Amino acid sequence: MNILYIKCAALVWSLLMLLCLPLNAAQIPDPVADQKQAIDVMHHKLHDAQAAFKENEAEALKALNEMTIREDVSLDEVNATIDQLMAAKTQILRLRYAHLIEMRTILSDDQKVAYDQAVLNRSAVK
């Protein structure tokens, strides 16, 4: 039963993390045209890379919700679906943070200060 609580807590944490959207060109101070274009390419690449995982995530969450209201559901089946859901969320988070790191590489030192502050503010308690 403790494993279920841990997985549920991880699920809640992941959902909170997923609500934090990647920083975009509008949040970077004074981006030059080349930077805007590179950022657009990076965001498009991120969107494409996440698409399959987001689909898996949605399917697993739907299945989990449907299982929850069944009379004959087994806890093993629920746990396996939670594992699928968390695997998709893990991949999405990996892609997002790789994207944030990649974004930082095209910034000037002055832009990095504001960008880094925006990243840190994403995790601030509100």
N, CA, C and O atoms as a GROMACS GRO file, in nm:
protein
  504
    1MET      N    1   0.082  -0.119   0.000
    1MET     CA    2   0.000   0.000   0.000
    1MET      C    3   0.087   0.126   0.000
    1MET      O    4   0.049   0.226  -0.060
    2ASN      N    5   0.205   0.122   0.067
    2ASN     CA    6   0.294   0.238   0.068
    2ASN      C    7   0.345   0.272  -0.071
    2ASN      O    8   0.366   0.389  -0.103
    3ILE      N    9   0.364   0.169  -0.153
    3ILE     CA   10   0.411   0.193  -0.289
    3ILE      C   11   0.308   0.273  -0.367
    3ILE      O   12   0.343   0.362  -0.445
    4LEU      N   13   0.180   0.242  -0.345
    4LEU     CA   14   0.074   0.317  -0.413
    4LEU      C   15   0.077   0.463  -0.371
    4LEU      O   16   0.061   0.552  -0.455
    5TYR      N   17   0.097   0.490  -0.244
    5TYR     CA   18   0.104   0.628  -0.198
    5TYR      C   19   0.225   0.701  -0.258
    5TYR      O   20   0.215   0.818  -0.295
    6ILE      N   21   0.337   0.633  -0.267
    6ILE     CA   22   0.457   0.692  -0.325
    6ILE      C   23   0.433   0.724  -0.473
    6ILE      O   24   0.470   0.831  -0.521
    7LYS      N   25   0.370   0.630  -0.543
    7LYS     CA   26   0.343   0.652  -0.684
    7LYS      C   27   0.242   0.765  -0.704
    7LYS      O   28   0.255   0.844  -0.797
    8CYS      N   29   0.144   0.773  -0.617
    8CYS     CA   30   0.046   0.882  -0.627
    8CYS      C   31   0.114   1.016  -0.600
    8CYS      O   32   0.085   1.115  -0.668
    9ALA      N   33   0.202   1.020  -0.501
    9ALA     CA   34   0.275   1.144  -0.472
    9ALA      C   35   0.363   1.182  -0.590
    9ALA      O   36   0.373   1.300  -0.625
   10ALA      N   37   0.426   1.084  -0.651
   10ALA     CA   38   0.509   1.111  -0.769
   10ALA      C   39   0.424   1.162  -0.884
   10ALA      O   40   0.466   1.249  -0.960
   11LEU      N   41   0.305   1.107  -0.897
   11LEU     CA   42   0.213   1.151  -1.001
   11LEU      C   43   0.173   1.296  -0.980
   11LEU      O   44   0.173   1.376  -1.074
   12VAL      N   45   0.139   1.332  -0.858
   12VAL     CA   46   0.101   1.469  -0.827
   12VAL      C   47   0.218   1.563  -0.856
   12VAL      O   48   0.200   1.668  -0.916
   13TRP      N   49   0.337   1.525  -0.813
   13TRP     CA   50   0.455   1.607  -0.836
   13TRP      C   51   0.479   1.625  -0.986
   13TRP      O   52   0.511   1.735  -1.031
   14SER      N   53   0.464   1.518  -1.061
   14SER     CA   54   0.485   1.526  -1.206
   14SER      C   55   0.383   1.617  -1.271
   14SER      O   56   0.416   1.695  -1.360
   15LEU      N   57   0.259   1.608  -1.227
   15LEU     CA   58   0.157   1.696  -1.282
   15LEU      C   59   0.189   1.842  -1.256
   15LEU      O   60   0.170   1.927  -1.342
   16LEU      N   61   0.238   1.870  -1.137
   16LEU     CA   62   0.277   2.007  -1.105
   16LEU      C   63   0.392   2.053  -1.194
   16LEU      O   64   0.392   2.166  -1.241
   17MET      N   65   0.487   1.966  -1.216
   17MET     CA   66   0.601   2.000  -1.300
   17MET      C   67   0.558   2.022  -1.445
   17MET      O   68   0.611   2.109  -1.515
   18LEU      N   69   0.461   1.943  -1.490
   18LEU     CA   70   0.416   1.955  -1.628
   18LEU      C   71   0.339   2.084  -1.653
   18LEU      O   72   0.328   2.129  -1.767
   19LEU      N   73   0.286   2.142  -1.548
   19LEU     CA   74   0.215   2.269  -1.564
   19LEU      C   75   0.311   2.384  -1.592
   19LEU      O   76   0.270   2.488  -1.642
   20CYS      N   77   0.437   2.364  -1.560
   20CYS     CA   78   0.538   2.466  -1.588
   20CYS      C   79   0.579   2.454  -1.734
   20CYS      O   80   0.642   2.356  -1.773
   21LEU      N   81   0.544   2.551  -1.813
   21LEU     CA   82   0.574   2.547  -1.955
   21LEU      C   83   0.717   2.590  -1.981
   21LEU      O   84   0.773   2.668  -1.904
   22PRO      N   85   0.777   2.541  -2.088
   22PRO     CA   86   0.912   2.585  -2.122
   22PRO      C   87   0.914   2.735  -2.150
   22PRO      O   88   0.816   2.793  -2.196
   23LEU      N   89   1.026   2.795  -2.121
   23LEU     CA   90   1.043   2.937  -2.150
   23LEU      C   91   1.045   2.956  -2.301
   23LEU      O   92   1.093   2.869  -2.375
   24ASN      N   93   0.994   3.069  -2.347
   24ASN     CA   94   0.991   3.092  -2.491
   24ASN      C   95   1.065   3.220  -2.527
   24ASN      O   96   1.117   3.289  -2.439
   25ALA      N   97   1.068   3.250  -2.654
   25ALA     CA   98   1.144   3.365  -2.702
   25ALA      C   99   1.097   3.496  -2.639
   25ALA      O  100   1.176   3.587  -2.618
   26ALA      N  101   0.969   3.504  -2.610
   26ALA     CA  102   0.915   3.627  -2.550
   26ALA      C  103   0.971   3.651  -2.410
   26ALA      O  104   0.969   3.764  -2.361
   27GLN      N  105   1.020   3.548  -2.346
   27GLN     CA  106   1.074   3.561  -2.210
   27GLN      C  107   1.224   3.584  -2.210
   27GLN      O  108   1.284   3.596  -2.103
   28ILE      N  109   1.284   3.589  -2.325
   28ILE     CA  110   1.428   3.615  -2.336
   28ILE      C  111   1.444   3.762  -2.373
   28ILE      O  112   1.390   3.807  -2.474
   29PRO      N  113   1.519   3.835  -2.293
   29PRO     CA  114   1.534   3.978  -2.321
   29PRO      C  115   1.610   4.004  -2.450
   29PRO      O  116   1.719   3.952  -2.471
   30ASP      N  117   1.552   4.085  -2.536
   30ASP     CA  118   1.615   4.131  -2.661
   30ASP      C  119   1.674   4.020  -2.747
   30ASP      O  120   1.792   4.024  -2.779
   31PRO      N  121   1.594   3.920  -2.785
   31PRO     CA  122   1.650   3.816  -2.872
   31PRO      C  123   1.673   3.872  -3.012
   31PRO      O  124   1.592   3.949  -3.064
   32VAL      N  125   1.784   3.834  -3.072
   32VAL     CA  126   1.811   3.876  -3.209
   32VAL      C  127   1.738   3.780  -3.303
   32VAL      O  128   1.688   3.676  -3.260
   33ALA      N  129   1.731   3.816  -3.430
   33ALA     CA  130   1.655   3.738  -3.527
   33ALA      C  131   1.702   3.592  -3.534
   33ALA      O  132   1.621   3.500  -3.540
   34ASP      N  133   1.835   3.573  -3.531
   34ASP     CA  134   1.889   3.436  -3.536
   34ASP      C  135   1.845   3.356  -3.414
   34ASP      O  136   1.814   3.237  -3.424
   35GLN      N  137   1.843   3.422  -3.298
   35GLN     CA  138   1.800   3.354  -3.176
   35GLN      C  139   1.652   3.318  -3.184
   35GLN      O  140   1.613   3.207  -3.146
   36LYS      N  141   1.570   3.409  -3.234
   36LYS     CA  142   1.427   3.382  -3.247
   36LYS      C  143   1.404   3.260  -3.336
   36LYS      O  144   1.323   3.173  -3.305
   37GLN      N  145   1.476   3.256  -3.447
   37GLN     CA  146   1.462   3.144  -3.538
   37GLN      C  147   1.509   3.014  -3.472
   37GLN      O  148   1.442   2.911  -3.485
   38ALA      N  149   1.622   3.017  -3.403
   38ALA     CA  150   1.674   2.898  -3.336
   38ALA      C  151   1.577   2.851  -3.227
   38ALA      O  152   1.556   2.731  -3.209
   39ILE      N  153   1.519   2.945  -3.156
   39ILE     CA  154   1.424   2.911  -3.049
   39ILE      C  155   1.300   2.845  -3.109
   39ILE      O  156   1.251   2.746  -3.056
   40ASP      N  157   1.250   2.900  -3.219
   40ASP     CA  158   1.134   2.840  -3.286
   40ASP      C  159   1.164   2.697  -3.331
   40ASP      O  160   1.081   2.608  -3.316
   41VAL      N  161   1.283   2.676  -3.385
   41VAL     CA  162   1.323   2.542  -3.428
   41VAL      C  163   1.330   2.447  -3.307
   41VAL      O  164   1.281   2.334  -3.313
   42MET      N  165   1.390   2.495  -3.198
   42MET     CA  166   1.401   2.412  -3.076
   42MET      C  167   1.264   2.377  -3.021
   42MET      O  168   1.240   2.263  -2.980
   43HIS      N  169   1.172   2.475  -3.018
   43HIS     CA  170   1.038   2.447  -2.966
   43HIS      C  171   0.964   2.348  -3.056
   43HIS      O  172   0.894   2.261  -3.007
   44HIS      N  173   0.981   2.363  -3.186
   44HIS     CA  174   0.917   2.268  -3.278
   44HIS      C  175   0.972   2.128  -3.257
   44HIS      O  176   0.897   2.030  -3.255
   45LYS      N  177   1.102   2.119  -3.242
   45LYS     CA  178   1.167   1.989  -3.219
   45LYS      C  179   1.117   1.927  -3.087
   45LYS      O  180   1.090   1.808  -3.080
   46LEU      N  181   1.106   2.010  -2.983
   46LEU     CA  182   1.055   1.963  -2.853
   46LEU      C  183   0.912   1.913  -2.867
   46LEU      O  184   0.879   1.806  -2.818
   47HIS      N  185   0.829   1.991  -2.934
   47HIS     CA  186   0.689   1.953  -2.952
   47HIS      C  187   0.678   1.818  -3.024
   47HIS      O  188   0.601   1.731  -2.982
   48ASP      N  189   0.755   1.801  -3.130
   48ASP     CA  190   0.753   1.675  -3.205
   48ASP      C  191   0.802   1.558  -3.120
   48ASP      O  192   0.745   1.450  -3.123
   49ALA      N  193   0.909   1.582  -3.043
   49ALA     CA  194   0.966   1.475  -2.960
   49ALA      C  195   0.871   1.432  -2.849
   49ALA      O  196   0.867   1.316  -2.811
   50GLN      N  197   0.794   1.527  -2.798
   50GLN     CA  198   0.702   1.498  -2.687
   50GLN      C  199   0.570   1.436  -2.732
   50GLN      O  200   0.501   1.375  -2.651
   51ALA      N  201   0.536   1.451  -2.856
   51ALA     CA  202   0.403   1.413  -2.904
   51ALA      C  203   0.364   1.269  -2.868
   51ALA      O  204   0.256   1.246  -2.815
   52ALA      N  205   0.450   1.174  -2.898
   52ALA     CA  206   0.418   1.033  -2.871
   52ALA      C  207   0.405   1.009  -2.720
   52ALA      O  208   0.317   0.934  -2.677
   53PHE      N  209   0.492   1.071  -2.641
   53PHE     CA  210   0.486   1.051  -2.496
   53PHE      C  211   0.361   1.115  -2.436
   53PHE      O  212   0.302   1.061  -2.343
   54LYS      N  213   0.321   1.230  -2.490
   54LYS     CA  214   0.198   1.294  -2.442
   54LYS      C  215   0.076   1.210  -2.476
   54LYS      O  216  -0.020   1.203  -2.399
   55GLU      N  217   0.080   1.146  -2.592
   55GLU     CA  218  -0.029   1.056  -2.630
   55GLU      C  219  -0.034   0.936  -2.535
   55GLU      O  220  -0.141   0.897  -2.490
   56ASN      N  221   0.083   0.878  -2.507
   56ASN     CA  222   0.089   0.766  -2.411
   56ASN      C  223   0.040   0.809  -2.273
   56ASN      O  224  -0.031   0.734  -2.206
   57GLU      N  225   0.079   0.928  -2.233
   57GLU     CA  226   0.038   0.982  -2.104
   57GLU      C  227  -0.114   0.994  -2.097
   57GLU      O  228  -0.176   0.953  -1.999
   58ALA      N  229  -0.174   1.051  -2.200
   58ALA     CA  230  -0.319   1.070  -2.202
   58ALA      C  231  -0.392   0.936  -2.201
   58ALA      O  232  -0.492   0.920  -2.132
   59GLU      N  233  -0.340   0.841  -2.278
   59GLU     CA  234  -0.403   0.709  -2.283
   59GLU      C  235  -0.393   0.638  -2.148
   59GLU      O  236  -0.491   0.578  -2.102
   60ALA      N  237  -0.278   0.646  -2.084
   60ALA     CA  238  -0.260   0.580  -1.955
   60ALA      C  239  -0.348   0.645  -1.848
   60ALA      O  240  -0.407   0.575  -1.766
   61LEU      N  241  -0.357   0.776  -1.850
   61LEU     CA  242  -0.440   0.846  -1.752
   61LEU      C  243  -0.588   0.811  -1.773
   61LEU      O  244  -0.661   0.790  -1.677
   62LYS      N  245  -0.630   0.806  -1.898
   62LYS     CA  246  -0.768   0.768  -1.928
   62LYS      C  247  -0.795   0.625  -1.880
   62LYS      O  248  -0.897   0.598  -1.816
   63ALA      N  249  -0.703   0.535  -1.910
   63ALA     CA  250  -0.719   0.395  -1.868
   63ALA      C  251  -0.723   0.384  -1.715
   63ALA      O  252  -0.802   0.308  -1.659
   64LEU      N  253  -0.638   0.461  -1.650
   64LEU     CA  254  -0.634   0.459  -1.504
   64LEU      C  255  -0.766   0.508  -1.446
   64LEU      O  256  -0.819   0.447  -1.352
   65ASN      N  257  -0.819   0.615  -1.500
   65ASN     CA  258  -0.947   0.667  -1.453
   65ASN      C  259  -1.060   0.568  -1.477
   65ASN      O  260  -1.148   0.551  -1.392
   66GLU      N  261  -1.058   0.503  -1.593
   66GLU     CA  262  -1.162   0.404  -1.623
   66GLU      C  263  -1.150   0.283  -1.531
   66GLU      O  264  -1.251   0.227  -1.488
   67MET      N  265  -1.028   0.242  -1.502
   67MET     CA  266  -1.007   0.128  -1.411
   67MET      C  267  -1.059   0.157  -1.272
   67MET      O  268  -1.116   0.071  -1.206
   68THR      N  269  -1.038   0.279  -1.228
   68THR     CA  270  -1.072   0.318  -1.092
   68THR      C  271  -1.220   0.299  -1.063
   68THR      O  272  -1.256   0.271  -0.948
   69ILE      N  273  -1.305   0.313  -1.162
   69ILE     CA  274  -1.448   0.302  -1.137
   69ILE      C  275  -1.503   0.163  -1.165
   69ILE      O  276  -1.623   0.139  -1.150
   70ARG      N  277  -1.417   0.071  -1.206
   70ARG     CA  278  -1.461  -0.067  -1.229
   70ARG      C  279  -1.472  -0.142  -1.098
   70ARG      O  280  -1.397  -0.116  -1.003
   71GLU      N  281  -1.564  -0.234  -1.092
   71GLU     CA  282  -1.583  -0.317  -0.973
   71GLU      C  283  -1.478  -0.426  -0.963
   71GLU      O  284  -1.440  -0.466  -0.852
   72ASP      N  285  -1.430  -0.474  -1.077
   72ASP     CA  286  -1.340  -0.590  -1.078
   72ASP      C  287  -1.193  -0.553  -1.100
   72ASP      O  288  -1.114  -0.638  -1.143
   73VAL      N  289  -1.156  -0.431  -1.071
   73VAL     CA  290  -1.020  -0.387  -1.097
   73VAL      C  291  -0.922  -0.449  -0.998
   73VAL      O  292  -0.952  -0.465  -0.880
   74SER      N  293  -0.804  -0.485  -1.048
   74SER     CA  294  -0.701  -0.537  -0.959
   74SER      C  295  -0.598  -0.427  -0.933
   74SER      O  296  -0.570  -0.345  -1.020
   75LEU      N  297  -0.545  -0.428  -0.816
   75LEU     CA  298  -0.444  -0.328  -0.781
   75LEU      C  299  -0.319  -0.344  -0.867
   75LEU      O  300  -0.251  -0.246  -0.897
   76ASP      N  301  -0.288  -0.467  -0.905
   76ASP     CA  302  -0.173  -0.490  -0.993
   76ASP      C  303  -0.192  -0.422  -1.128
   76ASP      O  304  -0.098  -0.365  -1.184
   77GLU      N  305  -0.314  -0.428  -1.180
   77GLU     CA  306  -0.345  -0.363  -1.308
   77GLU      C  307  -0.334  -0.211  -1.295
   77GLU      O  308  -0.282  -0.145  -1.384
   78VAL      N  309  -0.383  -0.157  -1.186
   78VAL     CA  310  -0.373  -0.013  -1.160
   78VAL      C  311  -0.227   0.028  -1.150
   78VAL      O  312  -0.185   0.126  -1.211
   79ASN      N  313  -0.150  -0.048  -1.074
   79ASN     CA  314  -0.008  -0.015  -1.057
   79ASN      C  315   0.069  -0.021  -1.189
   79ASN      O  316   0.157   0.062  -1.214
   80ALA      N  317   0.037  -0.119  -1.272
   80ALA     CA  318   0.104  -0.129  -1.403
   80ALA      C  319   0.070  -0.008  -1.490
   80ALA      O  320   0.156   0.042  -1.562
   81THR      N  321  -0.053   0.038  -1.483
   81THR     CA  322  -0.093   0.154  -1.561
   81THR      C  323  -0.027   0.281  -1.506
   81THR      O  324   0.013   0.368  -1.583
   82ILE      N  325  -0.016   0.289  -1.375
   82ILE     CA  326   0.055   0.402  -1.314
   82ILE      C  327   0.200   0.403  -1.361
   82ILE      O  328   0.256   0.508  -1.390
   83ASP      N  329   0.261   0.286  -1.368
   83ASP     CA  330   0.399   0.277  -1.417
   83ASP      C  331   0.410   0.327  -1.561
   83ASP      O  332   0.506   0.395  -1.596
   84GLN      N  333   0.312   0.293  -1.645
   84GLN     CA  334   0.312   0.342  -1.783
   84GLN      C  335   0.297   0.494  -1.787
   84GLN      O  336   0.364   0.562  -1.864
   85LEU      N  337   0.207   0.545  -1.704
   85LEU     CA  338   0.186   0.689  -1.697
   85LEU      C  339   0.312   0.761  -1.654
   85LEU      O  340   0.351   0.861  -1.714
   86MET      N  341   0.376   0.710  -1.551
   86MET     CA  342   0.496   0.774  -1.499
   86MET      C  343   0.613   0.763  -1.597
   86MET      O  344   0.696   0.854  -1.604
   87ALA      N  345   0.619   0.655  -1.672
   87ALA     CA  346   0.724   0.642  -1.774
   87ALA      C  347   0.709   0.749  -1.881
   87ALA      O  348   0.807   0.808  -1.926
   88ALA      N  349   0.585   0.774  -1.923
   88ALA     CA  350   0.561   0.880  -2.022
   88ALA      C  351   0.597   1.016  -1.964
   88ALA      O  352   0.661   1.097  -2.032
   89LYS      N  353   0.556   1.042  -1.842
   89LYS     CA  354   0.586   1.171  -1.777
   89LYS      C  355   0.738   1.189  -1.760
   89LYS      O  356   0.790   1.299  -1.777
   90THR      N  357   0.806   1.083  -1.727
   90THR     CA  358   0.952   1.089  -1.711
   90THR      C  359   1.017   1.131  -1.843
   90THR      O  360   1.105   1.218  -1.844
   91GLN      N  361   0.975   1.071  -1.952
   91GLN     CA  362   1.033   1.106  -2.081
   91GLN      C  363   1.002   1.251  -2.118
   91GLN      O  364   1.088   1.320  -2.173
   92ILE      N  365   0.881   1.296  -2.089
   92ILE     CA  366   0.845   1.436  -2.118
   92ILE      C  367   0.932   1.531  -2.039
   92ILE      O  368   0.982   1.630  -2.093
   93LEU      N  369   0.951   1.502  -1.911
   93LEU     CA  370   1.036   1.588  -1.828
   93LEU      C  371   1.180   1.587  -1.875
   93LEU      O  372   1.245   1.692  -1.875
   94ARG      N  373   1.230   1.473  -1.915
   94ARG     CA  374   1.368   1.466  -1.967
   94ARG      C  375   1.382   1.553  -2.090
   94ARG      O  376   1.480   1.626  -2.105
   95LEU      N  377   1.285   1.544  -2.179
   95LEU     CA  378   1.290   1.626  -2.300
   95LEU      C  379   1.281   1.774  -2.267
   95LEU      O  380   1.352   1.855  -2.327
   96ARG      N  381   1.195   1.810  -2.174
   96ARG     CA  382   1.179   1.952  -2.138
   96ARG      C  383   1.306   2.010  -2.078
   96ARG      O  384   1.348   2.120  -2.113
   97TYR      N  385   1.367   1.937  -1.988
   97TYR     CA  386   1.487   1.991  -1.925
   97TYR      C  387   1.606   1.990  -2.019
   97TYR      O  388   1.693   2.077  -2.010
   98ALA      N  389   1.613   1.894  -2.110
   98ALA     CA  390   1.716   1.898  -2.213
   98ALA      C  391   1.694   2.020  -2.302
   98ALA      O  392   1.790   2.084  -2.346
   99HIS      N  393   1.569   2.052  -2.327
   99HIS     CA  394   1.535   2.170  -2.406
   99HIS      C  395   1.578   2.298  -2.335
   99HIS      O  396   1.635   2.388  -2.397
  100LEU      N  397   1.551   2.307  -2.206
  100LEU     CA  398   1.591   2.426  -2.130
  100LEU      C  399   1.742   2.446  -2.135
  100LEU      O  400   1.791   2.558  -2.150
  101ILE      N  401   1.815   2.337  -2.122
  101ILE     CA  402   1.961   2.344  -2.126
  101ILE      C  403   2.008   2.383  -2.266
  101ILE      O  404   2.100   2.463  -2.281
  102GLU      N  405   1.945   2.325  -2.368
  102GLU     CA  406   1.981   2.359  -2.506
  102GLU      C  407   1.951   2.507  -2.535
  102GLU      O  408   2.029   2.575  -2.601
  103MET      N  409   1.837   2.556  -2.486
  103MET     CA  410   1.801   2.696  -2.506
  103MET      C  411   1.908   2.788  -2.450
  103MET      O  412   1.943   2.889  -2.511
  104ARG      N  413   1.959   2.754  -2.336
  104ARG     CA  414   2.057   2.839  -2.268
  104ARG      C  415   2.185   2.855  -2.349
  104ARG      O  416   2.254   2.956  -2.337
  105THR      N  417   2.217   2.756  -2.431
  105THR     CA  418   2.342   2.759  -2.507
  105THR      C  419   2.346   2.869  -2.613
  105THR      O  420   2.454   2.910  -2.655
  106ILE      N  421   2.230   2.917  -2.657
  106ILE     CA  422   2.230   3.019  -2.763
  106ILE      C  423   2.222   3.162  -2.707
  106ILE      O  424   2.221   3.258  -2.783
  107LEU      N  425   2.217   3.175  -2.576
  107LEU     CA  426   2.200   3.306  -2.514
  107LEU      C  427   2.332   3.374  -2.484
  107LEU      O  428   2.434   3.309  -2.460
  108SER      N  429   2.328   3.506  -2.485
  108SER     CA  430   2.444   3.584  -2.442
  108SER      C  431   2.451   3.579  -2.289
  108SER      O  432   2.357   3.535  -2.224
  109ASP      N  433   2.561   3.624  -2.234
  109ASP     CA  434   2.576   3.624  -2.088
  109ASP      C  435   2.468   3.708  -2.020
  109ASP      O  436   2.415   3.669  -1.916
  110ASP      N  437   2.436   3.822  -2.078
  110ASP     CA  438   2.331   3.907  -2.021
  110ASP      C  439   2.194   3.840  -2.027
  110ASP      O  440   2.116   3.849  -1.933
  111GLN      N  441   2.166   3.773  -2.136
  111GLN     CA  442   2.038   3.704  -2.151
  111GLN      C  443   2.028   3.585  -2.056
  111GLN      O  444   1.920   3.553  -2.006
  112LYS      N  445   2.141   3.520  -2.030
  112LYS     CA  446   2.140   3.405  -1.940
  112LYS      C  447   2.096   3.443  -1.800
  112LYS      O  448   2.029   3.365  -1.732
  113VAL      N  449   2.131   3.563  -1.756
  113VAL     CA  450   2.093   3.607  -1.621
  113VAL      C  451   1.941   3.610  -1.609
  113VAL      O  452   1.885   3.554  -1.514
  114ALA      N  453   1.874   3.674  -1.703
  114ALA     CA  454   1.727   3.682  -1.700
  114ALA      C  455   1.664   3.545  -1.721
  114ALA      O  456   1.564   3.512  -1.657
  115TYR      N  457   1.720   3.466  -1.811
  115TYR     CA  458   1.669   3.332  -1.839
  115TYR      C  459   1.680   3.244  -1.715
  115TYR      O  460   1.586   3.174  -1.678
  116ASP      N  461   1.797   3.248  -1.652
  116ASP     CA  462   1.819   3.167  -1.532
  116ASP      C  463   1.723   3.208  -1.421
  116ASP      O  464   1.671   3.122  -1.349
  117GLN      N  465   1.699   3.337  -1.408
  117GLN     CA  466   1.606   3.384  -1.306
  117GLN      C  467   1.464   3.334  -1.335
  117GLN      O  468   1.392   3.294  -1.243
  118ALA      N  469   1.426   3.335  -1.461
  118ALA     CA  470   1.293   3.283  -1.498
  118ALA      C  471   1.282   3.134  -1.467
  118ALA      O  472   1.178   3.089  -1.420
  119VAL      N  473   1.388   3.059  -1.493
  119VAL     CA  474   1.388   2.915  -1.461
  119VAL      C  475   1.374   2.896  -1.310
  119VAL      O  476   1.295   2.813  -1.266
  120LEU      N  477   1.449   2.972  -1.232
  120LEU     CA  478   1.442   2.959  -1.087
  120LEU      C  479   1.304   3.001  -1.034
  120LEU      O  480   1.254   2.941  -0.939
  121ASN      N  481   1.244   3.101  -1.095
  121ASN     CA  482   1.112   3.146  -1.052
  121ASN      C  483   1.004   3.042  -1.078
  121ASN      O  484   0.901   3.040  -1.011
  122ARG      N  485   1.027   2.956  -1.175
  122ARG     CA  486   0.930   2.850  -1.206
  122ARG      C  487   0.912   2.757  -1.088
  122ARG      O  488   0.804   2.701  -1.069
  123SER      N  489   1.016   2.739  -1.009
  123SER     CA  490   1.008   2.646  -0.897
  123SER      C  491   0.983   2.716  -0.764
  123SER      O  492   0.978   2.651  -0.659
  124ALA      N  493   0.968   2.848  -0.767
  124ALA     CA  494   0.946   2.923  -0.644
  124ALA      C  495   0.807   2.892  -0.588
  124ALA      O  496   0.712   2.868  -0.663
  125VAL      N  497   0.798   2.893  -0.458
  125VAL     CA  498   0.669   2.872  -0.392
  125VAL      C  499   0.584   2.996  -0.414
  125VAL      O  500   0.629   3.109  -0.392
  126LYS      N  501   0.462   2.975  -0.456
  126LYS     CA  502   0.375   3.088  -0.487
  126LYS      C  503   0.262   3.096  -0.387
  126LYS      O  504   0.178   3.185  -0.396
   0.00000   0.00000   0.00000
